[in-house]
Amino acid sequence: MQVKTRISKAPDERRSELIAAAQQLFYTQGYDSTSVSDIVKSVGVAKGTFYYYFDTKVEILEAMVDELTEQSLVVMRKIVADQSLSAVEKWQRAFKTTAAWKTDHRAELVAVLRVINHPDNVLLRHKIEEGSVTAAIPEVAKIIEQGIAEGVFDVEFAEESAEIAFSVMRSISSFLGAVVLNPDDYPNPLPLVQRKVAAIQTAVERILGAPQGSLALINIESLAIWFGE
């Protein structure tokens, strides 16, 4: 009689498989409609395996968002580490590339937005938003430090200035999320979004003492994909 050998995988690999399966299911059938049983069935493991890595379905959602955030940061870190670029070039490239990455992952991000913007998930939304901002601030602070050294930014404290800039940029995040999730409430959203983004960009430039129009946050093409008719 032939005995089947159980395939044992490294813990990190199995955990990543569960996250990938959850992400696909959340995207295709919705977070609320996806059960832990659906996730483990997709991977082909027992429920006990799921609970070895995650206590709840919410926890695997958090892990999924952490992975998406890390993917975005990998791109930003490469740009920040590029010594051939000026501070303004790094800023422009970092935010343009991040915007393009978000556009490429639009379906996943919208699925996450729908979950974390549910009234029952206020604390989860706050935790996720804080985590993503906290992770990005050190990289932006490095750009600001370089800009101070190059004389294009007029601030004294790089990290604190990055925190303030992000607090301003976060003020538009909720608005953009609302437009994405409730498009029927905004019959002609693109001009409105462009105006809001331009206002935030101006505010950030003034915070950092940067030249007017130098610190683009998102390009027109990306805005048109998200909010165009």
RAPENOR-V564466 format. One record per residue. N is the residue number from 1. SS is DSSP state (H for helix, E for strand, - for the rest). OMEGA is omega in whole degrees, 0 to 359 (* if undefined). Layout:
# RAPENOR-V564466
n: <N N>
ss: <SS SS>
omega: <OMEGA OMEGA>
This chain:
# RAPENOR-V564466
n: <1 2 3 4 5 6 7 8 9 10 11 12 13 14 15 16 17 18 19 20 21 22 23 24 25 26 27 28 29 30 31 32 33 34 35 36 37 38 39 40 41 42 43 44 45 46 47 48 49 50 51 52 53 54 55 56 57 58 59 60 61 62 63 64 65 66 67 68 69 70 71 72 73 74 75 76 77 78 79 80 81 82 83 84 85 86 87 88 89 90 91 92 93 94 95 96 97 98 99 100 101 102 103 104 105 106 107 108 109 110 111 112 113 114 115 116 117 118 119 120 121 122 123 124 125 126 127 128 129 130 131 132 133 134 135 136 137 138 139 140 141 142 143 144 145 146 147 148 149 150 151 152 153 154 155 156 157 158 159 160 161 162 163 164 165 166 167 168 169 170 171 172 173 174 175 176 177 178 179 180 181 182 183 184 185 186 187 188 189 190 191 192 193 194 195 196 197 198 199 200 201 202 203 204 205 206 207 208 209 210 211 212 213 214 215 216 217 218 219 220 221 222 223 224 225 226 227 228 229>
ss: <- - - - - - - - - - H H H H H H H H H H H H H H H H H H H - - - - - - H H H H H H H H - - - H H H H H H H - - - H H H H H H H H H H H H H H H H H H H H H H H H - - - - - - H H H H H H H H H H H H H H H H H H - H H H H H H H H H H H - - H H H H H H H H H H H H H H H H H H H H H H H H H H H H H H H H - - - - - - - H H H H H H H H H H H H H H H H H H H H H H H H - H H H - - - H H H H H H H H H H H H H H H H H H H H - - - - - - - - - - - H H H H H H H H - ->
omega: <180 180 178 179 179 180 180 182 178 182 181 180 179 179 179 177 179 179 180 179 179 180 180 180 178 181 187 184 177 182 184 183 180 179 174 178 178 183 183 177 180 181 181 179 179 180 180 178 177 185 172 183 187 179 184 175 177 182 178 173 177 179 178 179 177 180 177 178 181 178 179 182 178 179 181 182 179 180 181 182 183 185 180 184 172 181 180 177 178 179 183 182 181 183 177 181 178 178 179 178 179 178 179 181 186 183 180 183 177 178 178 180 181 181 187 177 174 182 181 187 182 181 178 179 180 180 181 180 179 181 182 179 180 180 184 186 181 180 178 178 178 177 181 177 179 180 176 180 181 178 180 175 183 176 182 186 187 185 179 178 176 179 180 179 180 178 177 181 179 181 179 184 180 179 180 177 179 179 181 186 183 186 181 179 183 186 179 193 190 179 179 180 179 180 179 181 179 180 178 179 179 180 180 179 179 177 184 182 183 177 180 178 186 189 180 180 181 183 184 182 180 178 182 179 183 192 178 181 *>
